[in-house]
Amino acid sequence: MSPPLKRSRPRVLVFGYGNPGRQDDGAGPAVAEALERMGLPDVTVWINDQLTIEDSIAIATADVVCFVDAARTGRAGIAVHPVQAAETVEVASHALSPEALLAIARDHFGAVPPAYMVALRGHRFGLGEGLSPRVAANVAVAAGLIRRGVVMAADTPA
């Protein structure tokens, strides 16, 4: 029996999440949509309002996972950092954190791929559609970082 072929590129799963009806909270879906339009091979894009327990199944089959969301605090621009699985998980809601999903993938499917958070600092989170100008400008930058694989090598803010 032949050994399995080694992939030249990792299968990347991108979760763009947030609520586009709350202005800058739609940053995650906007970045995911930009990546989707690029039609990148080996990149799967999921867009949703929030992360759910079912997402752990897809996480367990990916080589690399990238979570993209808006941030209410922190430095302006884009922050990138690795995400580690939580030590324990208590499911008390249908919405879960990236750390909790990684822990569920570990505990139930035996797989924890490397994972990264790409957070776009938001400024407006009121009712209404449309990103603030600063966040809108950072959508293309964040998508470019993910496309070039910069996110997967980053340990510090971008």
N, CA, C and O of each residue as an XYZ file, in Angstrom:
632
protein
N       0.844     -1.186      0.000
C       0.000      0.000      0.000
C       0.884      1.242      0.000
O       1.834      1.323      0.778
N       0.589      2.185     -0.842
C       1.369      3.413     -0.946
C       1.056      4.346      0.208
O      -0.065      4.365      0.716
N       2.065      5.129      0.626
C       1.781      6.139      1.650
C       0.876      7.216      1.067
O       0.901      7.452     -0.141
N       0.080      7.873      1.903
C      -0.794      8.928      1.383
C       0.031     10.064      0.789
O       1.136     10.359      1.245
N      -0.523     10.683     -0.222
C       0.147     11.831     -0.839
C       0.172     12.990      0.134
O      -0.819     13.267      0.809
N       1.285     13.652      0.204
C       1.402     14.830      1.063
C       0.842     16.032      0.306
O       1.174     16.249     -0.860
N       0.006     16.796      0.964
C      -0.590     17.974      0.337
C       0.450     19.083      0.272
O       1.188     19.316      1.230
N       0.499     19.760     -0.862
C       1.436     20.875     -0.991
C       0.904     22.120     -0.296
O       1.678     22.977      0.132
N      -0.415     22.219     -0.184
C      -1.046     23.348      0.496
C      -2.036     22.810      1.516
O      -2.696     21.802      1.264
N      -2.147     23.461      2.650
C      -3.114     22.988      3.643
C      -4.543     23.320      3.216
O      -4.791     24.280      2.488
N      -5.462     22.499      3.691
C      -6.884     22.815      3.531
C      -7.228     23.815      4.618
O      -7.182     23.496      5.806
N      -7.568     25.010      4.211
C      -7.844     26.102      5.149
C      -9.347     26.302      5.251
O     -10.044     26.397      4.241
N      -9.833     26.365      6.470
C     -11.238     26.638      6.738
C     -11.319     28.022      7.366
O     -10.708     28.278      8.404
N     -12.071     28.907      6.735
C     -12.225     30.275      7.227
C     -13.662     30.465      7.693
O     -14.611     30.257      6.937
N     -13.801     30.866      8.957
C     -15.105     31.221      9.512
C     -15.177     32.738      9.591
O     -14.455     33.352     10.377
N     -16.034     33.344      8.791
C     -16.299     34.769      8.902
C     -17.629     34.924      9.616
O     -18.674     34.577      9.066
N     -17.599     35.438     10.827
C     -18.852     35.501     11.577
C     -19.072     36.880     12.179
O     -18.134     37.639     12.421
N     -20.342     37.172     12.409
C     -20.766     38.464     12.931
C     -22.093     38.833     12.304
O     -22.588     38.132     11.421
N     -22.659     39.917     12.752
C     -23.979     40.340     12.293
C     -23.869     41.574     11.392
O     -23.635     42.676     11.890
N     -24.034     41.408     10.082
C     -23.956     42.554      9.165
C     -25.031     43.612      9.419
O     -24.903     44.741      8.945
N     -26.077     43.270     10.153
C     -27.117     44.233     10.501
C     -26.746     45.098     11.699
O     -27.552     45.899     12.174
N     -25.498     44.926     12.188
C     -24.988     45.733     13.310
C     -23.694     46.418     12.904
O     -22.709     46.387     13.641
N     -23.700     47.028     11.747
C     -22.591     47.812     11.206
C     -21.272     47.041     11.230
O     -21.154     46.028     10.541
N     -20.278     47.485     11.999
C     -18.946     46.875     11.964
C     -18.921     45.435     12.456
O     -17.934     44.734     12.234
N     -19.976     44.977     13.115
C     -20.034     43.579     13.518
C     -20.067     42.670     12.288
O     -19.851     41.464     12.409
N     -20.326     43.218     11.135
C     -20.328     42.463      9.878
C     -18.954     42.331      9.248
O     -18.854     41.877      8.108
N     -17.886     42.710      9.947
C     -16.538     42.643      9.381
C     -16.135     41.215      9.029
O     -15.559     40.985      7.966
N     -16.427     40.254      9.902
C     -16.068     38.858      9.637
C     -16.708     38.334      8.365
O     -16.004     37.799      7.508
N     -18.033     38.470      8.210
C     -18.653     38.038      6.970
C     -18.120     38.792      5.740
O     -18.005     38.205      4.664
N     -17.798     40.066      5.889
C     -17.276     40.833      4.744
C     -15.925     40.288      4.283
O     -15.682     40.177      3.081
N     -15.050     39.950      5.224
C     -13.749     39.371      4.856
C     -13.966     38.008      4.203
O     -13.336     37.693      3.193
N     -14.854     37.202      4.777
C     -15.131     35.881      4.220
C     -15.688     35.988      2.797
O     -15.311     35.205      1.925
N     -16.571     36.940      2.562
C     -17.117     37.137      1.215
C     -16.021     37.545      0.238
O     -16.010     37.092     -0.906
N     -15.099     38.398      0.684
C     -13.981     38.799     -0.179
C     -13.122     37.587     -0.536
O     -12.696     37.450     -1.683
N     -12.865     36.717      0.422
C     -12.093     35.498      0.156
C     -12.846     34.566     -0.783
O     -12.253     33.962     -1.677
N     -14.142     34.451     -0.580
C     -14.967     33.596     -1.428
C     -14.898     34.051     -2.887
O     -14.821     33.223     -3.795
N     -14.926     35.356     -3.109
C     -14.847     35.897     -4.480
C     -13.504     35.579     -5.136
O     -13.414     35.514     -6.362
N     -12.461     35.381     -4.326
C     -11.139     35.057     -4.881
C     -11.086     33.638     -5.426
O     -10.218     33.329     -6.242
N     -11.993     32.770     -4.997
C     -12.023     31.400     -5.480
C     -10.720     30.646     -5.237
O     -10.209     29.987     -6.143
N     -10.191     30.734     -4.051
C      -8.904     30.125     -3.729
C      -9.015     28.605     -3.607
O      -9.936     28.101     -2.965
N      -8.081     27.874     -4.219
C      -8.102     26.423     -4.048
C      -7.738     26.061     -2.610
O      -6.952     26.759     -1.969
N      -8.298     24.996     -2.119
C      -8.024     24.488     -0.770
C      -8.459     25.425      0.341
O      -8.030     25.265      1.484
N      -9.309     26.406      0.025
C      -9.854     27.299      1.053
C     -11.377     27.162      1.040
O     -12.026     27.366      0.014
N     -11.922     26.816      2.187
C     -13.368     26.724      2.349
C     -13.797     27.870      3.249
O     -13.199     28.105      4.299
N     -14.832     28.578      2.835
C     -15.301     29.755      3.568
C     -16.702     29.485      4.101
O     -17.597     29.085      3.357
N     -16.878     29.709      5.395
C     -18.189     29.617      6.029
C     -18.540     30.984      6.591
O     -17.715     31.635      7.232
N     -19.767     31.410      6.346
C     -20.242     32.705      6.828
C     -21.487     32.471      7.684
O     -22.426     31.790      7.273
N     -21.468     33.055      8.884
C     -22.609     32.902      9.763
C     -22.617     34.040     10.777
O     -21.633     34.765     10.926
N     -23.749     34.186     11.475
C     -23.851     35.217     12.514
C     -23.015     34.857     13.733
O     -22.495     35.739     14.417
N     -22.887     33.554     14.007
C     -22.153     33.108     15.189
C     -21.599     31.715     14.957
O     -21.990     31.024     14.017
N     -20.690     31.317     15.818
C     -20.124     29.981     15.759
C     -21.032     29.038     16.547
O     -21.529     29.396     17.615
N     -21.246     27.833     16.016
C     -22.112     26.867     16.689
C     -21.390     25.532     16.846
O     -20.361     25.293     16.214
N     -21.930     24.684     17.679
C     -21.293     23.408     17.993
C     -21.065     22.557     16.741
O     -20.091     21.808     16.672
N     -21.943     22.667     15.768
C     -21.802     21.888     14.538
C     -20.536     22.267     13.766
O     -20.026     21.463     12.985
N     -20.036     23.465     13.973
C     -18.811     23.899     13.292
C     -17.605     23.055     13.701
O     -16.620     22.993     12.965
N     -17.669     22.410     14.857
C     -16.541     21.595     15.325
C     -16.274     20.415     14.393
O     -15.138     19.949     14.310
N     -17.275     19.932     13.705
C     -17.095     18.816     12.759
C     -16.182     19.250     11.622
O     -15.242     18.535     11.276
N     -16.448     20.408     11.042
C     -15.612     20.913      9.950
C     -14.213     21.248     10.442
O     -13.233     21.031      9.729
N     -14.114     21.772     11.651
C     -12.805     22.110     12.217
C     -11.924     20.867     12.299
O     -10.732     20.921     11.995
N     -12.511     19.759     12.708
C     -11.744     18.526     12.876
C     -11.188     17.991     11.565
O     -10.235     17.211     11.584
N     -11.751     18.385     10.433
C     -11.277     17.883      9.139
C     -10.364     18.859      8.411
O      -9.846     18.535      7.343
N     -10.159     20.046      8.970
C      -9.324     21.066      8.316
C      -7.866     20.910      8.735
O      -7.564     20.332      9.780
N      -6.973     21.431      7.909
C      -5.552     21.471      8.254
C      -5.223     22.738      9.046
O      -4.365     22.726      9.928
N      -5.915     23.825      8.721
C      -5.725     25.118      9.373
C      -7.092     25.788      9.452
O      -7.892     25.696      8.521
N      -7.355     26.462     10.572
C      -8.624     27.174     10.730
C      -8.336     28.640     11.004
O      -7.435     28.982     11.771
N      -9.113     29.493     10.368
C      -8.976     30.929     10.560
C     -10.345     31.493     10.935
O     -11.302     31.380     10.169
N     -10.428     32.094     12.108
C     -11.653     32.747     12.566
C     -11.511     34.238     12.276
O     -10.477     34.833     12.579
N     -12.545     34.845     11.688
C     -12.504     36.269     11.372
C     -13.728     36.934     11.989
O     -14.864     36.533     11.734
N     -13.478     37.966     12.809
C     -14.568     38.618     13.522
C     -14.206     40.072     13.774
O     -13.051     40.475     13.636
N     -15.207     40.843     14.142
C     -14.975     42.224     14.566
C     -14.590     42.225     16.039
O     -15.018     41.353     16.795
N     -13.796     43.187     16.443
C     -13.416     43.352     17.840
C     -13.950     44.679     18.345
O     -13.872     45.689     17.646
N     -14.485     44.683     19.537
C     -15.000     45.916     20.139
C     -13.924     46.681     20.876
O     -14.070     47.880     21.112
N     -12.855     46.016     21.241
C     -11.769     46.659     21.972
C     -10.443     46.301     21.308
O     -10.400     45.500     20.374
N      -9.385     46.894     21.791
C      -8.059     46.589     21.259
C      -7.554     47.688     20.352
O      -8.197     48.722     20.171
N      -6.401     47.441     19.794
C      -5.787     48.434     18.942
C      -6.546     48.554     17.624
O      -7.225     47.622     17.194
N      -6.421     49.695     17.005
C      -7.078     49.941     15.725
C      -6.444     49.061     14.656
O      -5.287     48.661     14.778
N      -7.190     48.769     13.632
C      -6.672     47.986     12.523
C      -7.013     46.521     12.654
O      -8.135     46.161     13.008
N      -6.026     45.668     12.363
C      -6.218     44.224     12.335
C      -5.253     43.577     13.317
O      -4.055     43.856     13.289
N      -5.764     42.727     14.172
C      -4.919     41.959     15.082
C      -5.028     40.490     14.702
O      -6.118     39.982     14.440
N      -3.891     39.819     14.673
C      -3.839     38.404     14.334
C      -3.132     37.673     15.467
O      -2.066     38.091     15.918
N      -3.730     36.586     15.918
C      -3.061     35.785     16.942
C      -3.533     34.325     16.892
O      -4.645     34.036     16.450
N      -2.674     33.421     17.349
C      -3.073     32.014     17.395
C      -4.195     31.808     18.409
O      -4.317     32.562     19.374
N      -5.002     30.794     18.185
C      -6.083     30.431     19.092
C      -5.815     29.007     19.574
O      -5.548     28.111     18.774
N      -5.888     28.812     20.866
C      -5.685     27.493     21.462
C      -7.017     26.927     21.935
O      -7.928     27.672     22.298
N      -7.120     25.608     21.927
C      -8.323     24.949     22.440
C      -8.464     25.230     23.931
O      -7.476     25.259     24.666
N      -9.688     25.432     24.361
C      -9.963     25.620     25.787
C      -9.633     24.329     26.525
O      -9.724     23.240     25.959
N      -9.252     24.459     27.787
C      -8.980     23.268     28.606
C     -10.245     22.441     28.799
O     -10.231     21.219     28.657
N     -11.335     23.123     29.124
C     -12.624     22.461     29.312
C     -13.690     23.276     28.593
O     -13.501     24.458     28.305
N     -14.799     22.630     28.313
C     -15.887     23.305     27.619
C     -17.182     23.078     28.375
O     -17.535     21.952     28.723
N     -17.877     24.172     28.619
C     -19.211     24.084     29.193
C     -20.159     24.713     28.184
O     -20.115     25.920     27.946
N     -21.003     23.903     27.603
C     -21.929     24.405     26.589
C     -23.188     24.889     27.297
O     -23.983     24.097     27.802
N     -23.348     26.199     27.319
C     -24.507     26.793     27.980
C     -25.329     27.618     26.999
O     -26.335     28.221     27.374
N     -24.901     27.641     25.750
C     -25.564     28.456     24.739
C     -25.350     27.801     23.386
O     -24.509     26.913     23.246
N     -26.106     28.236     22.395
C     -25.878     27.713     21.044
C     -24.713     28.431     20.370
O     -24.217     27.952     19.350
N     -24.264     29.551     20.898
C     -23.113     30.276     20.352
C     -21.872     29.928     21.171
O     -21.915     29.917     22.401
N     -20.770     29.644     20.484
C     -19.549     29.223     21.159
C     -18.359     30.050     20.707
O     -18.388     30.672     19.645
N     -17.315     30.052     21.520
C     -16.077     30.754     21.177
C     -15.205     29.854     20.304
O     -15.402     28.640     20.279
N     -14.238     30.442     19.585
C     -13.287     29.624     18.830
C     -12.559     28.620     19.731
O     -12.352     27.473     19.333
N     -12.174     29.036     20.929
C     -11.469     28.154     21.852
C     -12.328     26.947     22.231
O     -11.828     25.826     22.321
N     -13.614     27.181     22.451
C     -14.530     26.095     22.794
C     -14.703     25.135     21.622
O     -14.720     23.919     21.815
N     -14.831     25.664     20.420
C     -14.985     24.793     19.251
C     -13.756     23.925     19.019
O     -13.877     22.753     18.665
N     -12.584     24.494     19.217
C     -11.358     23.702     19.078
C     -11.324     22.587     20.124
O     -10.897     21.470     19.830
N     -11.769     22.888     21.337
C     -11.809     21.873     22.388
C     -12.805     20.767     22.049
O     -12.532     19.592     22.296
N     -13.935     21.124     21.496
C     -14.927     20.117     21.100
C     -14.366     19.240     19.981
O     -14.548     18.023     19.998
N     -13.688     19.847     19.012
C     -13.062     19.067     17.936
C     -12.027     18.104     18.520
O     -11.924     16.958     18.083
N     -11.273     18.566     19.495
C     -10.269     17.722     20.159
C     -10.936     16.580     20.925
O     -10.568     15.416     20.766
N     -11.907     16.920     21.748
C     -12.509     15.942     22.652
C     -13.386     14.922     21.934
O     -13.465     13.769     22.358
N     -14.046     15.335     20.852
C     -15.006     14.436     20.203
C     -14.525     13.851     18.879
O     -15.034     12.823     18.434
N     -13.560     14.491     18.255
C     -13.100     14.011     16.957
C     -11.599     13.749     16.918
O     -11.076     13.282     15.905
N     -10.905     14.045     18.010
C      -9.482     13.761     18.111
C      -8.597     14.597     17.217
O      -7.499     14.170     16.861
N      -9.052     15.777     16.849
C      -8.254     16.630     15.959
C      -8.325     18.081     16.389
O      -9.405     18.613     16.648
N      -7.158     18.718     16.464
C      -7.090     20.147     16.760
C      -6.106     20.771     15.778
O      -4.900     20.773     16.024
N      -6.612     21.301     14.666
C      -5.701     21.936     13.713
C      -5.194     23.269     14.261
O      -5.821     23.848     15.148
N      -4.080     23.757     13.748
C      -3.652     25.109     14.113
C      -4.768     26.094     13.761
O      -5.414     25.966     12.721
N      -4.986     27.066     14.631
C      -6.075     28.017     14.415
C      -5.607     29.428     14.726
O      -4.731     29.644     15.564
N      -6.208     30.380     14.034
C      -5.822     31.780     14.163
C      -7.067     32.653     14.186
O      -8.071     32.353     13.540
N      -6.978     33.730     14.938
C      -8.035     34.744     14.979
C      -7.546     35.969     14.224
O      -6.436     36.454     14.446
N      -8.387     36.454     13.337
C      -8.145     37.718     12.648
C      -9.259     38.646     13.116
O     -10.424     38.454     12.768
N      -8.897     39.646     13.903
C      -9.891     40.555     14.483
C      -9.732     41.944     13.886
O      -8.659     42.543     13.960
N     -10.799     42.445     13.298
C     -10.815     43.797     12.746
C     -11.464     44.699     13.789
O     -12.613     44.487     14.175
N     -10.735     45.685     14.232
C     -11.250     46.592     15.265
C     -12.395     47.410     14.696
O     -12.215     48.209     13.778
N     -13.586     47.192     15.265
C     -14.761     47.927     14.837
C     -14.936     49.211     15.629
O     -14.331     49.397     16.684
N     -15.775     50.094     15.100
C     -16.013     51.387     15.739
C     -17.498     51.680     15.914
O     -17.885     52.421     16.818
N     -18.328     51.103     15.053
C     -19.773     51.325     15.132
C     -20.480     49.979     15.172
O     -20.265     49.135     14.302
N     -21.324     49.777     16.181
C     -22.017     48.504     16.340
C     -23.523     48.695     16.526
O     -24.200     47.813     17.056
N     -24.043     49.831     16.097
C     -25.473     50.080     16.211
C     -26.249     49.363     15.122
O     -25.671     48.720     14.246
N     -27.565     49.483     15.190
C     -28.403     48.893     14.160
C     -28.139     49.576     12.826
O     -27.979     50.795     12.765
N     -28.095     48.800     11.781
C     -27.892     49.333     10.439
C     -26.826     48.556      9.704
O     -25.928     47.968     10.307
N     -26.942     48.566      8.392
C     -25.975     47.844      7.576
C     -24.890     48.788      7.088
O     -25.071     50.005      7.044
N     -23.771     48.203      6.727
C     -22.659     48.986      6.210
C     -21.556     49.139      7.238
O     -21.800     49.443      8.406
N     -20.336     48.921      6.773
C     -19.164     49.035      7.637
C     -18.684     50.481      7.714
O     -18.874     51.251      6.773
N     -18.069     50.846      8.822
C     -17.448     52.164      8.924
C     -16.302     52.221      7.921
O     -15.769     51.178      7.545
N     -15.912     53.412      7.481
C     -14.848     53.515      6.469
C     -13.545     52.820      6.867
O     -12.903     52.189      6.028
N     -13.147     52.931      8.140
C     -11.890     52.292      8.569
C     -11.975     50.774      8.490
O     -11.028     50.125      8.046
N     -13.085     50.207      8.910
C     -13.241     48.753      8.852
C     -13.368     48.295      7.402
O     -12.785     47.280      7.020
N     -14.117     49.027      6.601
C     -14.260     48.665      5.188
C     -12.894     48.616      4.494
O     -12.645     47.730      3.676
N     -12.023     49.551      4.814
C     -10.684     49.556      4.218
C      -9.865     48.355      4.676
O      -9.034     47.848      3.921
N     -10.091     47.897      5.897
C      -9.330     46.764      6.426
C      -9.830     45.406      5.950
O      -9.131     44.407      6.120
N     -11.012     45.344      5.363
C     -11.538     44.070      4.862
C     -10.610     43.496      3.792
O     -10.247     42.322      3.863
N     -10.228     44.288      2.820
C      -9.343     43.812      1.755
C      -7.964     43.453      2.301
O      -7.344     42.495      1.841
N      -7.487     44.213      3.275
C      -6.182     43.929      3.881
C      -6.227     42.575      4.593
O      -5.325     41.755      4.422
N      -7.265     42.342      5.383
C      -7.392     41.076      6.107
C      -7.522     39.898      5.142
O      -6.895     38.858      5.346
N      -8.326     40.054      4.098
C      -8.472     38.981      3.108
C      -7.132     38.698      2.430
O      -6.800     37.542      2.169
N      -6.377     39.733      2.151
C      -5.059     39.564      1.546
C      -4.093     38.837      2.460
O      -3.312     38.006      1.997
N      -4.133     39.136      3.749
C      -3.277     38.435      4.710
C      -3.589     36.937      4.729
O      -2.684     36.102      4.735
N      -4.859     36.619      4.739
C      -5.266     35.209      4.752
C      -4.882     34.546      3.436
O      -4.356     33.433      3.434
N      -5.136     35.214      2.323
C      -4.818     34.659      1.001
C      -3.337     34.340      0.880
O      -2.972     33.302      0.327
N      -2.492     35.201      1.380
C      -1.046     35.003      1.270
C      -0.493     34.066      2.344
O       0.700     33.764      2.351
N      -1.357     33.605      3.251
C      -0.896     32.703      4.296
C      -0.160     33.419      5.408
O       0.421     32.770      6.277
N      -0.172     34.747      5.401
C       0.514     35.514      6.435
C      -0.080     35.214      7.799
O       0.641     35.127      8.793
N      -1.400     35.056      7.845
C      -2.082     34.792      9.111
C      -1.541     33.528      9.749
O      -1.311     33.496     10.958
N      -1.335     32.496      8.966
C      -0.918     31.228      9.504
C       0.500     31.247     10.058
O       0.895     30.326     10.773
N       1.260     32.268      9.741
C       2.640     32.374     10.260
C       2.754     33.462     11.327
O       3.840     33.704     11.854
N       1.645     34.113     11.643
C       1.704     35.268     12.529
C       1.512     34.888     13.985
O       0.723     34.002     14.314
N       2.232     35.558     14.834
C       2.037     35.420     16.269
C       1.836     36.779     16.915
O       1.646     36.869     18.127
N       1.875     37.830     16.120
C       1.761     39.176     16.649
C       0.745     39.955     15.825
O       0.381     39.528     14.730
N       0.283     41.091     16.339
C      -0.686     41.890     15.582
C      -0.136     42.309     14.224
O       1.052     42.593     14.068
N      -1.042     42.340     13.245
C      -0.656     42.753     11.883
C      -0.826     44.239     11.732
O      -0.556     44.786     10.663
